[in-house]
Each structure stands twice: as C-alpha cells, then as structure tokens.
Amino acid sequence: MKENKNILQDTFGRDHTYLRISLIERCNLRCSYCMPEEGVQLSPKSHLMTYEEIYNIAKTFVDHGVTKIRLTGGEPLIRKDIPIILEKLASLPVTLSITSNAVIIDKFIGVLKANNVNSINVSLDSLDREKFKHITRRDQFETVYNNIMLLVSEGFNVKLNAVLMKGFNDNEIIDFINLTKGLPISIRFIEFMPFDGNKWDMRKMVSYKEIMNYVNKAFPKNHIERLQDAPNDTSKNYKIKNYSGSFAIISSVTNPFCDSCNRLRLTANGQLKNCLFSSTESDLLTTLRQGKSIEPIIQKAVQAKFKMRGGMDTLEKLQDPKLHNNNRSMISIGG
C-alpha cells in the first residue's frame, strides 16, 4: 500500500485546508453558551503561543496545504500583539479572516484592511438590548450594533453568527433575516451545541427544520431562494428575493456537515483539535519548543479524526453528558 504523503488528509479522504487559530482564552463578554457562569481556568501566559510560535505553526500547516486561516478567541482583538500577528500571518499565501464580538473592532479597521482581512464574523445572538445583556452578561449592545454598521460601511464582508435557543431568541429569527433586506450581510443561525459548562439541553436547541418553519410562515415560498453552498461549507444558504443580504443555517447537531469537513483547530495554548466535538487534543507547542518537528503529531491527529462529531455519530450519543463533558468550554477551544 502506498504511503499517504499528505499529512492533512484523514482516513476518510478529507483534505484539511482550513485552520482556525485561537489567539487568547480571555474575552470582554461572558456569553453563557460559550463560557461557564463560574468562568474557566485560564492557561498561564507562559503556556500560550507567542506570535512567533503562532506564525511557525501556521506556516507548517500552510506548507502542507492549508489555504484559509481564521483567527478566533476568546476575543482575538484584546490580544495586545494582534497587529503583528495579523502582519505575520498575512505574509503567508492564505485567505485570512477573523471572528470577533465587535466590542472594540472600530479601533482595528485600519490594521485589518492593511493585512487584507476582508471577512469578519461577528457573534450577535439578539437584536434586543436586554436579551443581549442577559446572554453576554455585559451591556454593550449599542456599541456592537454600531460597529457592525461601521464594518458594513467600510466594505467588509460581514457575517453575523447567532446561536439560537428555544424560548429565548427563536422569536427573533425573522427580525434577523429582515436585517438582510437593506444590508449586504449574511445572518448565520447556529444550532446550540454541547460544551463543558454551558448547560446544554437538546430541548433548548432550535433545529434546522424549526428555523425553516419560521421562514416558511413569514415569507411566500417563491421568495425563499436556496443558494449554492460553497465547497466544504458548514452552512445551508438562503436568500429572500430582492433582499441585499442572505441567511444560512449551521446544523451541527441535527444535520451535520462532517462528510466534507476540511477544518482543524489550534487552541491558544498550542493544542491541535481535529474536530470541534473531539475530547482529545494533540500538543504541538511543547514539541515546537523542544525544537522538534510537529509534522508527525499533526499527521497522527488528522489520521485519528472520527467520521462524525468526534465519534458522537448519533443524537443519543450527543445527549450523553459523559461523552461531551470531557471537551473544553467553547471559549477555551476557540469560536
């Protein structure tokens, strides 16, 4: 049998060309689905990747076929050396993007443009100030909303990520979609997913089918356009006829996209996760600091990737707390 030379191809033939890098575990919001109410145990600063280490690890992935890098957190923009991180990564032949809560993004418009970061994902789970305050535990709605408008006016490709929870913000689905009437943005509805400390309950989740039920009741059938999904897309994309923007559904729980998954995740403390749902990690940072090659570790981690959701290939397994409570909280994985 011919040895597979592509270290980023798993046993199911999936090539991993997309790397998400968490820069920091801290955040200036406290979203309940992301961070446990009691907080998380932060890694000591010495355990976090420096900007040089981020670049060196990223370059290894790019050398083996990664073409897209997204920076996440925590909130990546609160990292003090974010300008130099952006500059270093922008020197690689990749498409560079970022996920932010937009609280302070107005201060970084120039540096984002200078480093060709054109795509911004903004987390926004409610258009209601009090609900926003409840879920984020911070009163920053006006700031975030105004900064989203600023990003649009500055020509960025803006996607708004909304985690839906039954009885909390599912009644805002149509309000979110109506934002796309005059704004060239994409609203992405995300099914509530289980992570350590976020009190996940499948009964709180708003499914793909339920979201589309809201849409079908609000708009004439011939006004709901199904768009062509991009290769390896995590979302099912739609548009309302004559609206400027679009909306999408990321159905990680009820209708996962694992067959075409091309994503790997690097945590802020240098651990490689081959799947968002995986409870295992591979330490790249220690090996890098020892001056050894990280390529064998990367290949082993990719080869160990399960076909679906970290091995939780049924809804019954996903609802078993023992199978997902060993995973980190979302804030320490990287959104």
C-alpha positions in Angstrom: 0.0 0.0 0.0 1.3 3.4 -1.0 2.1 5.6 2.0 -0.1 8.8 2.2 2.3 11.8 1.9 -0.4 14.3 2.6 -0.3 14.8 6.4 -3.6 16.8 6.3 -5.6 14.0 4.7 -7.6 11.8 7.1 -8.6 8.1 6.7 -11.9 9.2 5.1 -10.1 11.1 2.3 -10.9 14.5 3.7 -8.2 17.1 3.0 -7.9 19.8 5.7 -7.3 23.2 4.1 -8.8 25.4 6.8 -7.1 26.2 10.1 -8.9 28.0 12.9 -6.4 29.5 15.4 -7.5 30.7 18.8 -5.3 33.6 19.9 -6.5 34.0 23.5 -8.8 32.4 26.1 -9.9 35.7 27.6 -12.9 37.7 26.4 -14.6 41.0 27.1 -18.0 39.4 27.1 -19.3 36.4 29.1 -21.7 34.6 26.7 -23.5 31.8 28.6 -23.3 29.2 25.7 -19.5 29.8 25.4 -18.3 30.3 29.0 -19.5 28.7 32.2 -21.0 31.1 34.7 -18.2 30.4 37.1 -15.6 31.2 34.5 -12.8 29.0 33.2 -9.3 28.1 34.4 -7.1 30.2 32.2 -3.8 28.8 30.9 -0.7 30.6 32.4 0.7 33.2 30.0 3.8 31.1 29.5 1.6 28.2 28.2 0.2 30.4 25.4 1.6 30.6 22.0 3.7 33.7 21.2 3.2 35.5 17.9 6.4 33.8 16.6 5.0 30.3 17.6 1.7 31.1 16.0 3.4 32.0 12.8 5.7 29.0 12.8 2.9 26.5 13.4 0.6 28.2 10.9 3.4 28.1 8.3 3.8 24.4 8.8 0.1 23.9 8.0 0.3 26.2 5.0 3.3 24.3 3.7 1.1 21.2 3.7 -1.9 22.7 2.0 -3.9 25.0 4.3 -5.3 27.9 2.3 -7.5 29.6 4.8 -6.8 30.7 8.4 -9.5 32.2 10.7 -8.4 33.9 14.0 -10.7 33.3 17.0 -10.7 33.5 20.8 -11.9 34.4 23.3 -11.9 37.8 21.7 -8.8 37.9 19.5 -8.7 41.7 19.3 -7.9 42.0 23.0 -4.6 40.4 22.5 -2.0 43.2 22.6 0.2 41.9 19.8 -2.7 41.4 17.4 -1.3 43.8 14.8 2.0 41.9 14.5 0.1 38.5 14.4 -2.0 39.8 11.6 1.1 41.1 9.7 3.0 37.9 10.1 0.1 35.7 9.0 -0.8 38.0 6.1 2.7 37.2 4.7 1.6 33.6 4.1 -0.3 32.6 0.9 -3.7 32.2 2.7 -7.1 33.9 3.0 -7.1 35.4 6.4 -10.3 36.2 8.3 -11.3 36.8 11.9 -14.2 36.1 14.3 -15.0 38.9 16.8 -17.7 40.1 19.2 -17.1 43.6 17.7 -16.9 45.4 21.0 -13.6 47.1 20.1 -13.3 46.3 16.4 -13.7 50.0 15.5 -10.2 50.6 16.7 -8.8 48.0 14.3 -10.3 48.9 10.9 -7.0 50.2 9.6 -4.9 47.2 10.6 -7.5 44.7 9.3 -7.6 46.4 5.9 -3.8 46.7 5.9 -3.5 43.0 6.2 -6.2 42.1 3.8 -8.6 40.8 6.4 -11.8 41.3 4.5 -14.1 38.7 6.1 -15.4 39.4 9.6 -17.7 37.0 11.5 -19.4 38.8 14.4 -21.2 37.0 17.2 -24.6 38.6 17.9 -27.3 36.5 19.5 -30.0 39.1 19.9 -31.2 42.4 18.5 -32.8 43.2 21.8 -30.6 45.2 24.2 -31.9 43.4 27.4 -31.6 39.9 25.9 -28.1 40.8 24.7 -27.2 42.0 28.2 -28.6 38.8 29.7 -26.7 36.4 27.4 -23.4 38.3 27.3 -23.6 39.5 30.9 -22.4 42.9 29.6 -24.3 46.0 28.5 -22.6 46.5 25.1 -25.4 46.1 22.5 -25.3 49.7 21.1 -21.5 49.5 20.7 -21.6 46.2 18.9 -24.5 47.2 16.7 -22.9 50.5 15.7 -19.6 48.7 15.0 -21.4 46.2 12.7 -22.8 49.1 10.8 -19.3 50.6 10.6 -17.9 47.3 9.2 -20.5 47.2 6.5 -19.9 50.9 5.6 -16.2 50.2 5.4 -16.8 47.4 2.8 -16.0 44.3 4.9 -17.8 41.0 4.2 -19.8 40.7 7.4 -21.4 37.5 8.7 -23.5 37.6 11.9 -23.4 34.4 14.0 -26.5 33.9 16.1 -26.7 30.8 18.4 -30.5 30.1 18.7 -32.0 28.9 22.0 -35.7 27.9 22.3 -37.8 30.4 24.3 -35.0 33.0 24.3 -34.2 34.3 20.9 -36.0 32.0 18.4 -38.7 34.7 18.1 -36.1 36.9 16.6 -35.3 34.7 13.6 -37.4 36.8 11.2 -36.1 40.1 12.7 -32.5 38.9 11.9 -33.5 37.9 8.3 -35.1 41.3 7.8 -31.8 42.9 8.6 -30.6 41.5 5.2 -33.3 43.5 3.4 -31.1 46.6 3.2 -27.8 45.3 4.4 -25.4 43.1 2.3 -24.6 40.8 5.3 -25.1 37.1 6.0 -27.0 36.0 9.1 -25.9 32.6 10.2 -28.2 30.7 12.6 -26.3 28.1 14.6 -27.8 25.2 16.5 -27.0 25.3 20.2 -24.1 22.8 20.7 -22.9 20.9 23.9 -19.7 22.1 25.6 -18.3 21.9 29.1 -20.3 24.1 31.5 -22.9 25.5 29.0 -25.8 23.6 30.5 -26.7 22.1 27.1 -30.1 20.5 26.7 -31.4 19.4 23.4 -34.8 20.8 24.3 -33.2 24.3 24.2 -31.9 23.7 20.7 -33.7 25.2 17.6 -33.2 22.8 14.8 -32.7 23.4 11.1 -36.3 22.2 10.4 -37.7 24.5 13.1 -35.8 27.5 11.7 -37.2 26.9 8.2 -40.7 26.5 9.6 -40.4 30.1 10.9 -39.1 31.2 7.5 -41.8 29.4 5.5 -44.5 31.0 7.6 -43.1 34.6 7.3 -42.3 34.6 3.5 -44.0 33.4 0.4 -42.5 30.2 -0.8 -41.4 31.7 -4.2 -39.5 34.4 -2.3 -37.2 32.0 -0.4 -34.2 31.2 -2.6 -31.9 28.3 -1.9 -28.4 29.4 -2.7 -25.5 27.3 -4.0 -23.3 26.3 -1.0 -19.6 26.7 -1.4 -17.4 23.6 -1.3 -16.8 22.4 2.3 -19.4 24.9 3.5 -20.7 24.4 7.0 -23.9 26.2 6.3 -27.0 25.8 4.1 -27.5 29.2 2.5 -30.7 31.0 1.6 -31.8 34.4 0.4 -35.1 36.3 0.4 -35.9 37.6 -3.1 -34.7 41.1 -3.7 -33.0 41.3 -0.3 -29.4 42.7 -0.3 -28.1 40.0 2.1 -28.6 36.3 2.8 -29.1 33.9 5.7 -27.8 30.5 6.5 -28.2 27.6 8.9 -25.4 25.8 10.6 -26.9 22.5 11.7 -24.0 20.8 13.5 -26.4 18.8 15.7 -29.4 17.7 13.6 -27.8 17.7 10.1 -24.0 17.8 10.4 -21.7 18.5 7.5 -18.9 16.1 8.6 -18.6 14.4 5.2 -17.0 17.4 3.7 -15.2 18.8 6.8 -11.9 20.4 6.0 -11.3 22.1 9.4 -8.7 21.8 12.1 -8.5 23.9 15.3 -5.5 25.2 17.1 -6.1 26.3 20.7 -4.4 29.3 22.3 -2.1 27.0 24.3 -1.0 25.2 21.2 -3.2 22.1 21.2 -4.5 20.7 17.9 -8.1 19.6 17.9 -9.1 17.6 14.9 -12.8 18.3 15.5 -14.8 20.8 17.4 -16.5 17.9 19.3 -13.4 16.0 20.0 -12.5 15.4 23.6 -8.8 14.6 22.7 -6.1 17.1 21.8 -2.5 16.9 20.4 0.2 19.1 22.0 2.1 20.9 19.2 3.5 23.7 21.3 5.7 21.6 23.6 7.2 19.8 20.7 7.8 23.0 18.8 9.6 24.5 21.9 11.8 21.4 22.1 12.9 22.2 18.6 11.4 19.0 17.1 9.2 18.6 14.1 5.5 19.0 14.7 4.5 17.3 11.4 4.3 13.7 12.8 2.0 14.9 15.6 -0.2 16.7 13.1 -0.4 13.7 10.8 -1.3 11.4 13.7 -4.0 13.7 14.9 -5.5 14.1 11.5 -5.4 10.3 11.0 -7.3 9.8 14.3 -10.2 12.0 13.2 -13.6 10.3 13.5 -16.0 10.3 10.6 -18.6 12.4 12.5 -18.7 14.8 15.6 -15.7 13.3 17.5 -17.3 9.9 17.4 -20.7 11.0 18.6 -22.4 9.7 15.4 -25.9 9.6 16.8 -28.1 12.0 18.7 -28.3 9.6 21.5 -24.5 9.7 22.0 -24.6 13.5 21.7 -27.1 13.7 24.6 -24.9 11.6 26.8 -23.1 14.1 29.1 -20.2 11.6 29.7 -19.3 11.9 26.0 -19.1 15.7 25.7 -18.3 16.9 29.2 -14.6 16.0 28.7 -14.5 18.6 25.9 -13.4 22.1 26.8 -15.8 25.1 27.1 -16.1 26.9 23.8 -14.1 29.9 25.0 -11.0 27.8 25.5 -11.4 25.9 22.3 -11.8 29.0 20.1 -15.1 30.0 18.5 
